Amino acid sequence: MTSEFPSCTDTGLLAPGRGSADAVSETGDAAYLRALLDAEAALTRAQAALGLAPPEAAAEVTEAADPARFDPRSLAARAAGGGNPVIPLAADLTAAVGAEYGPYVHRGATSQDIMDTATMLVAVRVLGPVLDDLGRAERALARLAAGHRDTVLPGRTLTQHAVPTTFGLKAAGWRALVLDARDRVTRVRE
């Protein structure tokens, strides 16, 4: 059976395991493009703050770094030649700011610098939605544990029955793991 989707198209097959729509929107192509552009604009602003670029260049690059001006599919297709999307993105951003300020785009950076910075921006930005997801899971598990505190089931130990337990206790254990994850993500975010 042939598929109507090219092999590189995300059809959502694994969507139920991805998390909330907010988390997905903070990690998809649009979010990554926004982070790449934010990194490029921040680089030019930092150089302007140090007197290494005119303030007008920083303003122009920041204004031009609007994700709506760039085509992720085109960037992805052109990324194959250099192995990453920063090379075509820097070229497009340079063209967008014009000849006067073009030399200040991507100045002094490597593609890997921008990729790494953008990846960290994406990671930081998704922490809020991840914490929201963990909060929803924790509350659902708390309700499940309370509602089944007296629902008896056989305990298990290495595929064998053990001392009886309750489904509520199992759900409470899952909740404890979610709370641990929430605490770790909160520490990372801080």
C-alpha positions as protocol buffer text, in pm:
chain_id: "A"
residue {
  index: 1
  type: MET
  ca { x: 0 y: 0 z: 0 }
}
residue {
  index: 2
  type: THR
  ca { x: 140 y: 340 z: -91 }
}
residue {
  index: 3
  type: SER
  ca { x: 106 y: 647 z: 121 }
}
residue {
  index: 4
  type: GLU
  ca { x: -19 y: 982 z: 1 }
}
residue {
  index: 5
  type: PHE
  ca { x: 236 y: 1149 z: 229 }
}
residue {
  index: 6
  type: PRO
  ca { x: 605 y: 1184 z: 142 }
}
residue {
  index: 7
  type: SER
  ca { x: 829 y: 1003 z: 386 }
}
residue {
  index: 8
  type: CYS
  ca { x: 940 y: 1332 z: 543 }
}
residue {
  index: 9
  type: THR
  ca { x: 591 y: 1456 z: 621 }
}
residue {
  index: 10
  type: ASP
  ca { x: 479 y: 1448 z: 982 }
}
residue {
  index: 11
  type: THR
  ca { x: 139 y: 1283 z: 967 }
}
residue {
  index: 12
  type: GLY
  ca { x: 79 y: 1290 z: 1341 }
}
residue {
  index: 13
  type: LEU
  ca { x: 113 y: 914 z: 1384 }
}
residue {
  index: 14
  type: LEU
  ca { x: 282 y: 966 z: 1719 }
}
residue {
  index: 15
  type: ALA
  ca { x: 74 y: 1270 z: 1816 }
}
residue {
  index: 16
  type: PRO
  ca { x: -92 y: 1107 z: 2120 }
}
residue {
  index: 17
  type: GLY
  ca { x: 251 y: 1070 z: 2282 }
}
residue {
  index: 18
  type: ARG
  ca { x: 368 y: 1423 z: 2212 }
}
residue {
  index: 19
  type: GLY
  ca { x: 205 y: 1622 z: 2484 }
}
residue {
  index: 20
  type: SER
  ca { x: -15 y: 1927 z: 2461 }
}
residue {
  index: 21
  type: ALA
  ca { x: -64 y: 2140 z: 2155 }
}
residue {
  index: 22
  type: ASP
  ca { x: 122 y: 2416 z: 2338 }
}
residue {
  index: 23
  type: ALA
  ca { x: 429 y: 2195 z: 2382 }
}
residue {
  index: 24
  type: VAL
  ca { x: 415 y: 2085 z: 2019 }
}
residue {
  index: 25
  type: SER
  ca { x: 383 y: 2446 z: 1899 }
}
residue {
  index: 26
  type: GLU
  ca { x: 693 y: 2539 z: 2102 }
}
residue {
  index: 27
  type: THR
  ca { x: 904 y: 2264 z: 1944 }
}
residue {
  index: 28
  type: GLY
  ca { x: 793 y: 2247 z: 1582 }
}
residue {
  index: 29
  type: ASP
  ca { x: 949 y: 2396 z: 1271 }
}
residue {
  index: 30
  type: ALA
  ca { x: 793 y: 2739 z: 1328 }
}
residue {
  index: 31
  type: ALA
  ca { x: 930 y: 2755 z: 1683 }
}
residue {
  index: 32
  type: TYR
  ca { x: 1274 y: 2645 z: 1571 }
}
residue {
  index: 33
  type: LEU
  ca { x: 1275 y: 2902 z: 1290 }
}
residue {
  index: 34
  type: ARG
  ca { x: 1173 y: 3171 z: 1538 }
}
residue {
  index: 35
  type: ALA
  ca { x: 1456 y: 3065 z: 1770 }
}
residue {
  index: 36
  type: LEU
  ca { x: 1712 y: 3071 z: 1487 }
}
residue {
  index: 37
  type: LEU
  ca { x: 1603 y: 3422 z: 1393 }
}
residue {
  index: 38
  type: ASP
  ca { x: 1599 y: 3533 z: 1757 }
}
residue {
  index: 39
  type: ALA
  ca { x: 1958 y: 3408 z: 1793 }
}
residue {
  index: 40
  type: GLU
  ca { x: 2071 y: 3593 z: 1480 }
}
residue {
  index: 41
  type: ALA
  ca { x: 1900 y: 3917 z: 1590 }
}
residue {
  index: 42
  type: ALA
  ca { x: 2038 y: 3888 z: 1944 }
}
residue {
  index: 43
  type: LEU
  ca { x: 2389 y: 3843 z: 1806 }
}
residue {
  index: 44
  type: THR
  ca { x: 2365 y: 4167 z: 1608 }
}
residue {
  index: 45
  type: ARG
  ca { x: 2212 y: 4352 z: 1905 }
}
residue {
  index: 46
  type: ALA
  ca { x: 2493 y: 4228 z: 2132 }
}
residue {
  index: 47
  type: GLN
  ca { x: 2753 y: 4345 z: 1883 }
}
residue {
  index: 48
  type: ALA
  ca { x: 2582 y: 4684 z: 1860 }
}
residue {
  index: 49
  type: ALA
  ca { x: 2583 y: 4710 z: 2241 }
}
residue {
  index: 50
  type: LEU
  ca { x: 2960 y: 4653 z: 2232 }
}
residue {
  index: 51
  type: GLY
  ca { x: 3012 y: 4906 z: 1955 }
}
residue {
  index: 52
  type: LEU
  ca { x: 3097 y: 4637 z: 1700 }
}
residue {
  index: 53
  type: ALA
  ca { x: 2794 y: 4711 z: 1482 }
}
residue {
  index: 54
  type: PRO
  ca { x: 2588 y: 5024 z: 1428 }
}
residue {
  index: 55
  type: PRO
  ca { x: 2268 y: 5041 z: 1630 }
}
residue {
  index: 56
  type: GLU
  ca { x: 2079 y: 5078 z: 1302 }
}
residue {
  index: 57
  type: ALA
  ca { x: 2210 y: 4739 z: 1191 }
}
residue {
  index: 58
  type: ALA
  ca { x: 2076 y: 4581 z: 1509 }
}
residue {
  index: 59
  type: ALA
  ca { x: 1740 y: 4745 z: 1456 }
}
residue {
  index: 60
  type: GLU
  ca { x: 1723 y: 4638 z: 1090 }
}
residue {
  index: 61
  type: VAL
  ca { x: 1825 y: 4277 z: 1162 }
}
residue {
  index: 62
  type: THR
  ca { x: 1578 y: 4255 z: 1450 }
}
residue {
  index: 63
  type: GLU
  ca { x: 1296 y: 4389 z: 1232 }
}
residue {
  index: 64
  type: ALA
  ca { x: 1388 y: 4161 z: 941 }
}
residue {
  index: 65
  type: ALA
  ca { x: 1403 y: 3856 z: 1170 }
}
residue {
  index: 66
  type: ASP
  ca { x: 1028 y: 3804 z: 1146 }
}
residue {
  index: 67
  type: PRO
  ca { x: 953 y: 3432 z: 1096 }
}
residue {
  index: 68
  type: ALA
  ca { x: 661 y: 3519 z: 867 }
}
residue {
  index: 69
  type: ARG
  ca { x: 913 y: 3645 z: 611 }
}
residue {
  index: 70
  type: PHE
  ca { x: 1086 y: 3305 z: 579 }
}
residue {
  index: 71
  type: ASP
  ca { x: 974 y: 2974 z: 430 }
}
residue {
  index: 72
  type: PRO
  ca { x: 1068 y: 2677 z: 647 }
}
residue {
  index: 73
  type: ARG
  ca { x: 1019 y: 2431 z: 360 }
}
residue {
  index: 74
  type: SER
  ca { x: 1258 y: 2627 z: 139 }
}
residue {
  index: 75
  type: LEU
  ca { x: 1512 y: 2653 z: 419 }
}
residue {
  index: 76
  type: ALA
  ca { x: 1488 y: 2279 z: 483 }
}
residue {
  index: 77
  type: ALA
  ca { x: 1534 y: 2198 z: 116 }
}
residue {
  index: 78
  type: ARG
  ca { x: 1835 y: 2427 z: 87 }
}
residue {
  index: 79
  type: ALA
  ca { x: 1985 y: 2306 z: 416 }
}
residue {
  index: 80
  type: ALA
  ca { x: 2091 y: 1978 z: 258 }
}
residue {
  index: 81
  type: GLY
  ca { x: 2381 y: 2144 z: 81 }
}
residue {
  index: 82
  type: GLY
  ca { x: 2548 y: 2269 z: 399 }
}
residue {
  index: 83
  type: GLY
  ca { x: 2404 y: 2026 z: 649 }
}
residue {
  index: 84
  type: ASN
  ca { x: 2201 y: 2280 z: 846 }
}
residue {
  index: 85
  type: PRO
  ca { x: 1935 y: 2548 z: 795 }
}
residue {
  index: 86
  type: VAL
  ca { x: 2147 y: 2834 z: 925 }
}
residue {
  index: 87
  type: ILE
  ca { x: 2343 y: 2873 z: 602 }
}
residue {
  index: 88
  type: PRO
  ca { x: 2039 y: 2947 z: 381 }
}
residue {
  index: 89
  type: LEU
  ca { x: 1872 y: 3138 z: 666 }
}
residue {
  index: 90
  type: ALA
  ca { x: 2172 y: 3369 z: 708 }
}
residue {
  index: 91
  type: ALA
  ca { x: 2174 y: 3428 z: 332 }
}
residue {
  index: 92
  type: ASP
  ca { x: 1802 y: 3510 z: 331 }
}
residue {
  index: 93
  type: LEU
  ca { x: 1832 y: 3736 z: 637 }
}
residue {
  index: 94
  type: THR
  ca { x: 2129 y: 3914 z: 480 }
}
residue {
  index: 95
  type: ALA
  ca { x: 1923 y: 3976 z: 167 }
}
residue {
  index: 96
  type: ALA
  ca { x: 1630 y: 4097 z: 377 }
}
residue {
  index: 97
  type: VAL
  ca { x: 1834 y: 4370 z: 549 }
}
residue {
  index: 98
  type: GLY
  ca { x: 2002 y: 4483 z: 228 }
}
residue {
  index: 99
  type: ALA
  ca { x: 2355 y: 4573 z: 132 }
}
residue {
  index: 100
  type: GLU
  ca { x: 2410 y: 4839 z: 397 }
}
residue {
  index: 101
  type: TYR
  ca { x: 2344 y: 4617 z: 699 }
}
residue {
  index: 102
  type: GLY
  ca { x: 2393 y: 4274 z: 543 }
}
residue {
  index: 103
  type: PRO
  ca { x: 2756 y: 4249 z: 660 }
}
residue {
  index: 104
  type: TYR
  ca { x: 2634 y: 4254 z: 1022 }
}
residue {
  index: 105
  type: VAL
  ca { x: 2414 y: 3947 z: 985 }
}
residue {
  index: 106
  type: HIS
  ca { x: 2572 y: 3632 z: 1133 }
}
residue {
  index: 107
  type: ARG
  ca { x: 2898 y: 3822 z: 1183 }
}
residue {
  index: 108
  type: GLY
  ca { x: 3151 y: 3629 z: 1388 }
}
residue {
  index: 109
  type: ALA
  ca { x: 2921 y: 3331 z: 1442 }
}
residue {
  index: 110
  type: THR
  ca { x: 2932 y: 2978 z: 1314 }
}
residue {
  index: 111
  type: SER
  ca { x: 2625 y: 2793 z: 1201 }
}
residue {
  index: 112
  type: GLN
  ca { x: 2671 y: 2567 z: 1502 }
}
residue {
  index: 113
  type: ASP
  ca { x: 2668 y: 2871 z: 1737 }
}
residue {
  index: 114
  type: ILE
  ca { x: 2328 y: 2972 z: 1601 }
}
residue {
  index: 115
  type: MET
  ca { x: 2196 y: 2612 z: 1598 }
}
residue {
  index: 116
  type: ASP
  ca { x: 2304 y: 2554 z: 1959 }
}
residue {
  index: 117
  type: THR
  ca { x: 2159 y: 2885 z: 2078 }
}
residue {
  index: 118
  type: ALA
  ca { x: 1832 y: 2824 z: 1896 }
}
residue {
  index: 119
  type: THR
  ca { x: 1808 y: 2472 z: 2037 }
}
residue {
  index: 120
  type: MET
  ca { x: 1847 y: 2606 z: 2390 }
}
residue {
  index: 121
  type: LEU
  ca { x: 1587 y: 2876 z: 2323 }
}
residue {
  index: 122
  type: VAL
  ca { x: 1343 y: 2608 z: 2206 }
}
residue {
  index: 123
  type: ALA
  ca { x: 1422 y: 2396 z: 2513 }
}
residue {
  index: 124
  type: VAL
  ca { x: 1364 y: 2688 z: 2752 }
}
residue {
  index: 125
  type: ARG
  ca { x: 1046 y: 2798 z: 2579 }
}
residue {
  index: 126
  type: VAL
  ca { x: 886 y: 2455 z: 2599 }
}
residue {
  index: 127
  type: LEU
  ca { x: 938 y: 2424 z: 2976 }
}
residue {
  index: 128
  type: GLY
  ca { x: 620 y: 2620 z: 3053 }
}
residue {
  index: 129
  type: PRO
  ca { x: 396 y: 2396 z: 2845 }
}
residue {
  index: 130
  type: VAL
  ca { x: 574 y: 2087 z: 2984 }
}
residue {
  index: 131
  type: LEU
  ca { x: 507 y: 2207 z: 3338 }
}
residue {
  index: 132
  type: ASP
  ca { x: 143 y: 2269 z: 3244 }
}
residue {
  index: 133
  type: ASP
  ca { x: 119 y: 1913 z: 3106 }
}
residue {
  index: 134
  type: LEU
  ca { x: 277 y: 1771 z: 3422 }
}
residue {
  index: 135
  type: GLY
  ca { x: 29 y: 1970 z: 3633 }
}
residue {
  index: 136
  type: ARG
  ca { x: -266 y: 1827 z: 3441 }
}
residue {
  index: 137
  type: ALA
  ca { x: -126 y: 1474 z: 3471 }
}
residue {
  index: 138
  type: GLU
  ca { x: -64 y: 1517 z: 3844 }
}
residue {
  index: 139
  type: ARG
  ca { x: -420 y: 1637 z: 3907 }
}
residue {
  index: 140
  type: ALA
  ca { x: -569 y: 1353 z: 3702 }
}
residue {
  index: 141
  type: LEU
  ca { x: -360 y: 1097 z: 3888 }
}
residue {
  index: 142
  type: ALA
  ca { x: -458 y: 1248 z: 4224 }
}
residue {
  index: 143
  type: ARG
  ca { x: -826 y: 1205 z: 4129 }
}
residue {
  index: 144
  type: LEU
  ca { x: -760 y: 851 z: 4007 }
}
residue {
  index: 145
  type: ALA
  ca { x: -574 y: 760 z: 4328 }
}
residue {
  index: 146
  type: ALA
  ca { x: -848 y: 902 z: 4548 }
}
residue {
  index: 147
  type: GLY
  ca { x: -1126 y: 741 z: 4347 }
}
residue {
  index: 148
  type: HIS
  ca { x: -963 y: 398 z: 4359 }
}
residue {
  index: 149
  type: ARG
  ca { x: -809 y: 397 z: 4704 }
}
residue {
  index: 150
  type: ASP
  ca { x: -1016 y: 89 z: 4790 }
}
residue {
  index: 151
  type: THR
  ca { x: -1009 y: -87 z: 4451 }
}
residue {
  index: 152
  type: VAL
  ca { x: -818 y: -403 z: 4531 }
}
residue {
  index: 153
  type: LEU
  ca { x: -600 y: -580 z: 4277 }
}
residue {
  index: 154
  type: PRO
  ca { x: -325 y: -836 z: 4296 }
}
residue {
  index: 155
  type: GLY
  ca { x: 21 y: -698 z: 4352 }
}
residue {
  index: 156
  type: ARG
  ca { x: 286 y: -807 z: 4104 }
}
residue {
  index: 157
  type: THR
  ca { x: 644 y: -906 z: 4149 }
}
residue {
  index: 158
  type: LEU
  ca { x: 844 y: -1024 z: 3851 }
}
residue {
  index: 159
  type: THR
  ca { x: 535 y: -1153 z: 3664 }
}
residue {
  index: 160
  type: GLN
  ca { x: 392 y: -1330 z: 3969 }
}
residue {
  index: 161
  type: HIS
  ca { x: 112 y: -1237 z: 4206 }
}
residue {
  index: 162
  type: ALA
  ca { x: 222 y: -1077 z: 4529 }
}
residue {
  index: 163
  type: VAL
  ca { x: 46 y: -930 z: 4832 }
}
residue {
  index: 164
  type: PRO
  ca { x: -275 y: -752 z: 4725 }
}
residue {
  index: 165
  type: THR
  ca { x: -262 y: -378 z: 4679 }
}
residue {
  index: 166
  type: THR
  ca { x: -501 y: -113 z: 4552 }
}
residue {
  index: 167
  type: PHE
  ca { x: -523 y: 58 z: 4218 }
}
residue {
  index: 168
  type: GLY
  ca { x: -527 y: 388 z: 4409 }
}
residue {
  index: 169
  type: LEU
  ca { x: -182 y: 311 z: 4552 }
}
residue {
  index: 170
  type: LYS
  ca { x: -50 y: 235 z: 4204 }
}
residue {
  index: 171
  type: ALA
  ca { x: -192 y: 566 z: 4074 }
}
residue {
  index: 172
  type: ALA
  ca { x: -41 y: 746 z: 4373 }
}
residue {
  index: 173
  type: GLY
  ca { x: 297 y: 599 z: 4279 }
}
residue {
  index: 174
  type: TRP
  ca { x: 259 y: 728 z: 3923 }
}
residue {
  index: 175
  type: ARG
  ca { x: 162 y: 1068 z: 4066 }
}
residue {
  index: 176
  type: ALA
  ca { x: 478 y: 1071 z: 4278 }
}
residue {
  index: 177
  type: LEU
  ca { x: 686 y: 1017 z: 3963 }
}
residue {
  index: 178
  type: VAL
  ca { x: 507 y: 1304 z: 3789 }
}
residue {
  index: 179
  type: LEU
  ca { x: 571 y: 1528 z: 4090 }
}
residue {
  index: 180
  type: ASP
  ca { x: 941 y: 1434 z: 4081 }
}
residue {
  index: 181
  type: ALA
  ca { x: 953 y: 1521 z: 3711 }
}
residue {
  index: 182
  type: ARG
  ca { x: 778 y: 1852 z: 3780 }
}
residue {
  index: 183
  type: ASP
  ca { x: 1032 y: 1936 z: 4050 }
}
residue {
  index: 184
  type: ARG
  ca { x: 1323 y: 1856 z: 3819 }
}
residue {
  index: 185
  type: VAL
  ca { x: 1182 y: 2062 z: 3533 }
}
residue {
  index: 186
  type: THR
  ca { x: 1114 y: 2351 z: 3774 }
}
residue {
  index: 187
  type: ARG
  ca { x: 1478 y: 2339 z: 3894 }
}
residue {
  index: 188
  type: VAL
  ca { x: 1603 y: 2342 z: 3535 }
}
residue {
  index: 189
  type: ARG
  ca { x: 1377 y: 2635 z: 3451 }
}
residue {
  index: 190
  type: GLU
  ca { x: 1500 y: 2835 z: 3752 }
}
